Amino acid sequence: MSVFKAMLQAGAPIMQDFDRSQLMPMYSRVRKAIRQVDSHHILFLEPDMSTNLGIRTGIMPLVDDQSERDSQQAYSPHVYDIVVDTPMLDLISTDHIRLIVNRDRRFSHRVQMPTLVGEWGAFYMDPTAAGPTRQIENLFDGAAISEMFWAFRPNLVQWPGLDALKRPLE
């Protein structure tokens, strides 16, 4: 885990600078254009792809021209272990996922913005992913983070891991 954290720390300054200098100005322009015609819908702020792996984001809540915070916004990261989309899915680490989920949760609390993980999963019908799917769902539930599973497969109903996604919520 220490090697994984060191890798994240090494990339953080570059990616956080990208978030602040490129992504946030773009989001501000988009917010302004949307708010000219729609003030009621939620704007979802998705950080750069490095946050998917656990690098802390540099984005911040959106504000208007008077520096008033937009009340309709949410943080929408993706969450993936570094081995997703590789033939090494059997090496998936719930410790890595826990670190990512905890960082997202802390960010959400710090900036007082709700979180909806816009994408996680991408297990491509791998039958060994059922166990990690349950574990990841438990991490999201424990952090009180809403999420959307991603799987672009027409035969998803045949995937053994699908049962892990079916769970009652209180």
N, C-alpha and C positions, 0 to 999 in steps of 0.2 A: 504494500500500500504506500510506503514511503516513496518508492520510485514513481508511482502514479501521481502522487501529490506534487512531487518535484517537477514532473513533466507539465502539470497544470500551471504551477507557479511560474515556470519559465515562459510559457506562452501568454500569461495574463497581461503584462503591460502592453504588448502589441495589440491584442484583441480588445482590451478595454479602451485603448486609444481609438481603435476603429469604431467602437460603439459610440464614443463621445464625439468624434470628429466627422464621422460619415453617417452612421445609422441614425443618431438622434436628430441631426438637421433634416434628414429625409423624413423621419417620422413627424417632425414639427410642421414641415410643409404639407404633408398628407393630412395631419390633424386639422390644420387651418382650412384646407380645401373641403374636407368632409364637414367640418363644423359650420361652414357657410350655408350648407343645405340640410344638415342633420345634426341635431344636438342631443338626440335621445339614445342612440345606439352605442354599444361598447366598442372602444378601440382596443384591439389586442396587440400588445407590443411583444414581438418575437425577437429575442436577442440573436446575435450572430451564432453560427453553427458551433463555435468552440464551446459555448455554454452547454450544448448537448452533452458534452463529455465531462463537464464539471468546472471549466474555467469560469471564474466569477464575472458576471456581466458588468458593463460600464453604462448601461442605459439607465435613465432616470424617468420619473413620471413626467408626463407632458403638461405644459402650462400654456396659457393664452398670451396675447400681447401685453396684458397687464400683470403677468406672472402669477395669475390665478390658476390653480391646479384644475385640470380637466377631471370632472367627477365620474366620468364614464370611461374608465380604462382598466385593463387587466394585463397582467404579465403572463405571457404564453410561451414558455420555453419548450424545447423537446428534451427528452431524456433517453440517452443511449449509452450502453457500455461500449468501450472502444472496439470490441470484437464483433459487434453487430455488423451485418453486411460482409462478413468474411466467412471462410470455411471453418473458423475456430469458435463457432457459437457455443460449443461445449465448455469453453473456458470463461463464459460470462461470469462476472463477479457481482454478486449482490452487494458486496462492500463498496464497490465503485458506484453502483446505483444509489446506495444509501448516502454516500458523500454528496452526489449530485442533488438528490432530493432534499437533503438537509440544507445545502447551499441555496437552493431555490426557495425553500421555506423561510430561511433567515432573511433572504433578500426581500421576499414578499412582506414579511413583518416589518422590516426596517423602513421600506418605502410606503407601507400601508396600502398595498395594492393586492387585490385577489389574484390567485394563480389558477390558471387552467393549462395543464400540460397539453399542448396541442398535438403531440405525437410521441408515441413510444411503441416498442414492440419490434416490428419488422423481422419477425422470426422465420418468415418464408416457409411456413408449414413444417418446420423442423419438429419432429415428435419429442425431442429431448427438451424443448423449451417450455413444456407444461409446468414443470417445477419452478423454474425461474419466473414464469409469468405469475404464479401464485405469490411468490416472495415479493416481487415488485409491486403487485397490487397491495399487499400488506404494508409495504413502505409508504405508498401513496396514502392509504387509509390512515396510517399512523401519523402522517404529517398533515392530515386534513387538506390534501391537495386533490382537486378534481383533475381528471385526465381523460384522454381519448386514445384508445389503442389503434395502432395503424397496421393494417395488413391488406395489401392490394392483391388479393387472390380470389378468383371466382369460386373456388371450392373451399373457402374458409370453414364452412360448416362441417367439413370432414377432418379438420385439424384437431388432434387430441388435446391441445392446449385451450381450445375454446371453452371448455367447462370451467377453467380457472378464471375466466372473465365473467362468468355468470355467478353473481353473488348478491345476496340481499344487502341493502344498505338501510340503516336505521334512520 
